[in-house]
C-alpha cells in the first residue's frame, strides 16, 4: 500500500501562533523531494493565509475556508466548491452587530461568544447553513461543506484516492478530513477527541509534530503505511485473527475445482470494496462476469481493451473492475495480461491504485515456464486464484504471504506450495468439515488452521455464456478420443461439444458416455452439478442417436434459453 499524498491543517498543526518555523519548512521540502503530493486543509480565508505564510508554492493544492474554496498555487487558480454566503444572512449578522465578522468567498467567520447571534440569524433567514467550531472560532458554511468535502474535491482534481493520503490535524474541524484518509495523525497538542480517533499521535507538537509524521512516512518500513493497512484490514472469518491487509504481501487461493475458490474470492472482493479499496479483477475465463456492482469489460464475444480498462481505473472512485478475457484466444491471454499489468504498474507508481489486484487462473497468467515474468513490488497486494499453484512461477509464489486452501485436499495443496517455495511443511490439523478453509499467515509464526470463511453476500451465479460460447482452457476442455485413442478432438465449450457430438461416430460417442466422461466434465469443468445429474440419466443408454438427442435437449434447455442469450 502506497501513501503518496500528505494533507495538513495550518493553525495549531503546521503553524504555531500563525507562523511556520524553518525546521518544519525543511520537512515539507523533504516530502516534496520524495515525489509525493502536498496539500493544505485550512479554515483560513485565502488572502489571510497568503499574508501569514509565504511558502504556498510547496503545496500542490490548498483547501481553504474550511472546505469551500480550492486554490492551486502553481497556476494561482481559485475554484469555489460551495455556494457563496447569501446576502440576507450577511445583512442579518450585521443587524445583530456580530463582530468581528469576516466574509469569505464561501464562508462567514466570527468568534465565540457570537454563536448564539449567528444561530438566531440563520433561523430568521430560514437558511440551512451550519455552524462549525474550531478552538473558539465560529465558522458558518453551506450545509454538508467541511474539510472532508473540500479535501474530496481536491483529491478528485488530482485523481487521487483518500486511502493513499496521510492527514494530520489538531482541532474539532479537522476530525472529518482525518477520518476520511488512509492514515490519520494527531499532533501532540491536539484535542483529546482528535487524538482518540487518530491512528497515530506524534510526541512533538505543532510543526515539529508535522516534521515527525513526514519522517515516519519517508522511513523504510513506514509505520504510517502499517497503520493505514491495519486500519482497513479485513477479517476472513469471525475469527478476527484470520484476515488480510494491504501491506502483508500476496494472497493465494488454491484448491481443486468445484470447492469454492471463486466464491471465496468474491467474498474477499466484497469486503475490500466495502473498505473503499479500488480493485481490478483479471478474469481469463469469465468467472466474475456477474460480480454485483462491478464494471465488466469484455464478454464471450467481445475482447477487452486495455486502454478502456485504464480509463476506468484512472477514476479513483470507480467500483471494482472486471476484465473478462473470455473472447480472447487462450494463447493470446498471457500477452494481454502482461500488457494490462504493465499499464497498471504505471498507474500504481503515480497514484497508488488500484489498491488490490485479483488474478484468476494464475497458473495460466504466470506460468512456471515463464519465470522471468514476475509482478513488480508495486503490485504486492495481489490475490492469486488457481487450481494449480505448482504450475505458477516460483517467483510469484514467493511473494505470497497468506495461503488459503479450499477443498478436502487443502493439506496437499499447502505441501505443494511449500515445496515450490522451498520452505518446511508445517503440521496441519485434521479439518472438522469439508466446508472449511485452510488459513496460513506465513509471517505470523502461527501454524495453519482451518476456519469457516464468511460467504459472499451476493449469490454466486452461473456463467452460462462462458461455458456455452467462450473458450475454456486446454485443461478444462473436453476431448473426444474414442475407444482406441485414435482421435483428439477438443471441445472448448458446450456449443462446440454439441457440434462434435453430432459428428463423431457412434462408438466414440457411446465410449465416453458409458465411461461417465460427459458427466465428469459437466461436474468438474463446467461446474454444473444439476447438468451432471441430468446427464447421468442417459449414461447407461445403448442408443447413440437417442442419447445424443437427449444430451442436446438437456444442454440447450440450460444454456441457450432466450433469457440467457
N, C-alpha and C positions, 0 to 999 in steps of 0.2 A: 504494500500500500504506500502510495506516494503522497506527501504533503507538499504542495507546490505553491501555496499562497499563504500569506500571513496578514491578518486583519487586526488592527489595534485601535482601541479608543484613544482619545487625546488627553483630555483633562483628567488628572488623577491616575493615569496609566502611563502613557508616553511622556506626558509633561507633569512637572511639579510646580505648583503656583504659576501655571501658564507657560513655563519655559522648559525646553528640552536641552539636556546637557550634552557635552561633546562626546562622552563615552557612549551615550545612547545613540547619537548620530552615527558613530563608528560602527555600532552593532547593526544599524539599519543598512549601512553600506556593505557590511559583510553579507547580509541576507541578499541584497540585490546582486552582489557579485556571484552568488550561487546560482543565479538564473531564475530565482523564484519571484513571484508577483508580490507586491506590497500594496496593501490597501489601508486607508484610514476610515474609521467609522465614528463620527463625532456629532454631538448635539449643537456645536457651534455653527453660527452663520458664516458663510464663506468670506466676506470682507474682514470680519473679526479674526478668523483663522489665519488669513494671509498676513495680517498685521502682526499676529503673535508668533508665527512660525514661518521662516523663510526657506525651508527645505522641502516644500511640497514636491519639488522636482524628483525626489527619491521615490515618490508614490506613483503607481500605475493608475490609481483611481481613488478619489475621495468621496465618501458618502457623508454629506453634510446635513445640517438641520434635522438631525435625528431620523434620517431615512428619507427625507422628501426631496433631496437635491443631489445629483451626481455631478462631480467635477473631474475632468480629465486634464491633469497638469500638462501633459505633453502638447496638447492642442488648445488648452485653456477653454475647452467646450464646457458649457454648463447645461445640464439636462434635468428639468423638473420632472419628478416621477410621482407627484401628488398634486392635488388641487391647491390653488393659491388661497390665502386667507380671505374669507368673504368680507366685503366692505361693511356689512351690517354688524359682523362680530367685532371688527376693529372699532367701529363707532360706539358700540355698546360698552366696550372696555374703556374707551376714553371718557365716556359719560360717567363711568364709575371711578374715574381718576386713578386707574391702575398704573402705578409707576414703580420701578422703571418698566417700560413697555417697548419691546423690540419686535419689529415686523420684518420677517424674512420673506423669501420667495415662496416657501411652503410651510412656514412655521410662525407662530406667535409665542413670544417668550417673556416671562417675568420671573419674580422670585416670591418665595413664601414671605408673608402670610397672605398673598393675594389670591390664593387658590379658591377661596370662597367667592370672591367677586367674579373671578373668571367663570366658575361654575354657574353663577347666577346669570351672567351674560349669555352663556351657552343655552341655558334654559329659556331665557327671554326671547332669543332669536329663533329658537326651535331647531337649531343646527345639531348635527350628530358628531360634532368634533369632540375629541378626547383630551384628557389631561394626563401627561406623563411627568413623573417626578425624577429628579436627579440631584441628590445631595443638596436640597434647598432650592434648586431651580425648578420652575414650573413651566413646562412646555405644552403648547396647545397645537394639536395636529389633526388632520383629517382622520376619519375612522379607519382602523386597520393599518395605519402607517406607523412604523417604528424602525429601529435599527436593523432588525431582521429582514423586513421587506426591502429596505434600501440596499442592504448587502446582497439580497437575492437579485435585485435589478442590476447591481454592479457585476455580480458573477455571471449573469446572463450575457451582459455586454462583453465579458472576457471569455465566454464559453467555458466556464469552469463549474465544477460541482462543489457544493459546500462541504462535501465529505473530504475534499482534498485541501481544506483550509484549516489553519490554526488561528483561533480567535482569542484575544486577550483583553480583559477589561477589569473594572473595579466597582461599578455602581449599578443602581436599580435598572436604569435604561439599557445597560449592557447585557442583561440576562437573556433577552430574546435572541440577539445575534450570537451570543456564546453557545447557547444550546442548539442552534441550527447548524453549527460547524462540526467538522470531523473531530477536532480536538479543542477543548475549551480550557483556557488557562486564566487563573486569577492572580493578580499581583498581591504581594503580602499586605498592602494597605487596603485591600478590597473589603467591601461589606461582608459580614459573615454569611448572609444569604447567598451572595455570589460565590464565595468560597465553597459553600456546601454543595453546589451543583457543578463545580468545575472538575475536570479530570485531573488537573494538577494545579498546585499553588506554589508560586515562587517564594523563595526565602528572602528575596530582596524586594523593596518597594519601588513604586513608580517606574521611572525609566530604567533603573538598574534591574528591576524585575523583568522588563521587556527584553533587555540585553541577555538576561539569564535564559529566558524562553527561546530566544533566537539561537543562542549557542547550543541549547539542548536539541533544537531542530536540526542543526547542522552536524551534530555529533553522529558517529557511527559505532554501534547502532543507536538510533534516536529513541529516547524514552517517550517522545511525543507520538511517534509512529506506533509504538507498542500500546500506548494509551488509546489512540484512535481506533486501532484494530480491536482491542479488548472491549471498548465501549459498544461495538457493533458485532461482536461475536454472536454466532447463532448456535443454539442447542440442537443436537441431532435427535435427542430423545428427552423424556422427562428427567433423566439423569443429566444434570447441567454440566457435569464434567466431560461429557461426550459432545464435543462441538467443534466448530470451525471458526477460524479467524483469518483475516486477510494477510497477516504477516507470518503465518505459520507454514508457508510453502504449499506445494501441490497436494491435491487430494485425489486418490484413486478409488473409483467404484468398480469392482470387478466381481465376476461370478458367472455361472452358467446361464445360458439363455432361458428366458421364461421365469426367472426368480426375482424380478423386480428392480433391475438396475435403473431403468428409465423412470420407474415410479419413485425410487429413492432420489434420483437426480431432480425430478420435478419438485419433490418436497423441499429440497435444498434451495432450488431456484426461487420458489415461493418465499422462503424465509429471507433469503438475501435481498430479493426485491422489496420486501417489507421494510428492510433497513435502508432503503433508498440507494442501494448499490446499482450501478449500471452493469448489465450483464450482456454477454454475447454468446450464443449457443451455435457452435459449428456442427451441423447436423447432416452427415453424409446420406442417411437413409430415411429422412423424413419422420423420425420418431417423435419430434416435438412440434409437428405441424399444427397441432390443436392446443398448444400451450395458451392458456387463458391470459388475456391482457398483453400478449406479445405482438410485436410486429414480425411478420414472416415474409422473407424474401425468397422466392423460388418455390416450385412445387414439382409434381411429377412430369409436367410438360414444359415448364419454363425455367431456364437456368438462372441462378442468382448472378447478380453483377456486383463485383467488389466495390466499385465506386458508389453504387447506391447504398451498400451497407455502411460505408464510411460517412455518407451524408446523414444517415440515421444516428450513428454513433457520435458525430460531432455535436449533437444536441445533448447537453449533459442531463437533461430531464427526460430523455427518451425511455420508454418501457423496455423490457427485455427484448433483444433482437435474436431471432432465429434465422440462420442462414441455411436453407434447405437445399442440399446439393443433389437431390434425387434425379433431376433431369440430366445431370452431367454423367457422361460415361464413367464407369468405375475407374478406368485408367487415368482419367483426367482430374479426378477429385484431389489427389495429393498436390498436384501443381496449383490448383485453385486455392487449396488450403494454405500453401506456402505464400502465395501472393497476398491473400487476405490477412494472414497473420503478420506479414511484413508491414502492411499498412497499419494494422492495429498497433504494432510496436511504435511506429512513428507518432501515432496519436497518444500512446501511453507516455512517451517521453515529454510531450508538450502539455498534456492535460491530466495525466494520471488515470485516464479512463481508456476502455471500460475497466471497472474495478475487478470483475471476475470474468473468466473465460471458461466455457464448458465445451469440452471436445468429446463428442460421441464417436464410437468406433475408432478409438485412439490407436489401436494396433494397425489400422489402415492408414491413418493420417501421419503417424510417427512410427513407422515400421523399423524393426531392428536392423534390417538390411541397409537402411539409410541413417547410419549412426551419426553422420555429420549434421543431420537436420535436427537441431535442438532448439527448443523455445528459449529465447533470451531471458535474462533475470528479471526484466521489467514485467514479464508475464508470470510471476511466481504464484499468483492467486489463480490457479487453474484446477478445474475438476475434470479428470480424465475418466471416461466411461468405456469399459472394454470387456469382452468375454475372453480375451487372450492377452493378459498382461505380459506373458512370457514372450510375445511377439513384438512388444514395444521396444524401442531403442532404450538400452540401459541408461543412457544419459538423461532421458526424460524421467525414467523411473527413480533415478537418484534424487530428483527434485521433489519427489513425493514424501511428505512428512505425516500424512494421515491416510490410513488404509481402511476402506470399508468393503468388506467381503460379504456378498449375499449368496444365499442358497446353502444346501446341505454340505457342499464341498468347500466351504469357506476356509477351513483349516488348510486344505490342499492349495488353494489359491494363495493364501498367505505364505506358505512354504515356497511356492514357486516365485513369489515376489522376492523373498529373502535370498533365494539362490541367484536371481538376476542381479540384485544389487550387492551381493556378496556380504550379507550380514547373517549372524546366527539366528536360527529359527527359535522363537520363544515358545514357551509352553502355552498351549491353547486349551481352555476348559471345554468340556462337552456342552453343546447347546441344549437348552430345555425345550426348544421348539424350532421348527423349520422356518418360522417367520422372523427370526432374529437376524440382526446384522452384526458381523464380527468387526468391532471397532478397535483400531490400534493407533495411538498417537506416539509416533516413534521417538519424539523428543521429551516425552513426559516422564520416562523412566518406569512407567507402569506397564504391566503385561497386557496383551489383548484381552478384550472381554466382549461378551455378547450383550447387545442392547436391543430394546424394542423401539425401533425408529418411528418417529411420528409419520403418519401417512400424509400425502398431499391433500389440501383442501379441495382441489378440483378433481373431478373424476377422470381417470385415465381413459382416453377414447381410442378406438381402433383406427388405425391409419389406413383406411380401405384403399385409397388411391395409390399409396406407396406399394402395397402388395399386389394390387391389381395391374398397375401400369408402370411403376417405377422399375429401376434396375437394381436388384439386390446384388450384393457382393457374391463373388465366386463361392465363398464358404457357406452362403445361405441359399444358393440356387439349387434347383432340382436337376438331377442328371438321369436321363433315360439311357441305360447301358445294356439292358436286355439280359436274358438268362446266360449268355455266353460272354458277356462283357465286350461284345463286338461294337457297341455304339458308345457315344459320349456326347449326347445332345443336351445342351444346357438350357433350362427354362429359368430365366431370371425374374419372372413374375407370374402371377396366376393366369393372365391372358395368354402369355406365350406357352404356359403349361397346357392350357386347353387346346391351343393350336397344334402343339406337338402330339398331344394325346390322340387327336384325330388322325394324325399322320403316321404314327408308329404302328408296327404290325401287332396282331392280337397277342402273340406270345410275349412280346416285350411288355405290353400293357398289363396282361394278367400276371406276369412275373413280379412286377413291382407292387401290384395290387395285393397279391397273396402274401408277399413278404411284409406288408404293412408299411411300405416306404412312403406312400402318399399320406397316410395318417401321421406318420412320424414327422414328415416335412411340414404338414399343416400345424402340428403342435409345437415343434421346436424352432422352425424358421419363420413361419407365418405367425406363430404365437396366437393361434385361434383355437382354443380348446373346443368350442362349440362346433366349428367346422370339422375338426378332427373326429369328434364324437359322431357327427352325422356321416362322415365318410366311412367310419368303422362299420356301419351297417351294410356297406357294399363289399366289404373285404373278402367275404367268402364266396362271392358270386363267380360262377364259371362262365357267364355270358359276357363276352368282351363288349359287344355293342350296347347291351342294356346297362352295364356298369359305367361305360363312358358317358352315356346319356344321363344317367343318374348323377354322376360326378359333376357334369356341366351344370345341371339344374341346381345342385347344392351351391356351387361356387357363384353362379350368376345371381342367384337369389340374395346372397350375402354381400356381393362385391360390385355388382353392376346395376343395382336398382337405381331409378331416377334420382332419389334423394341423395345418393352417394356419388353421383357423376360430377 
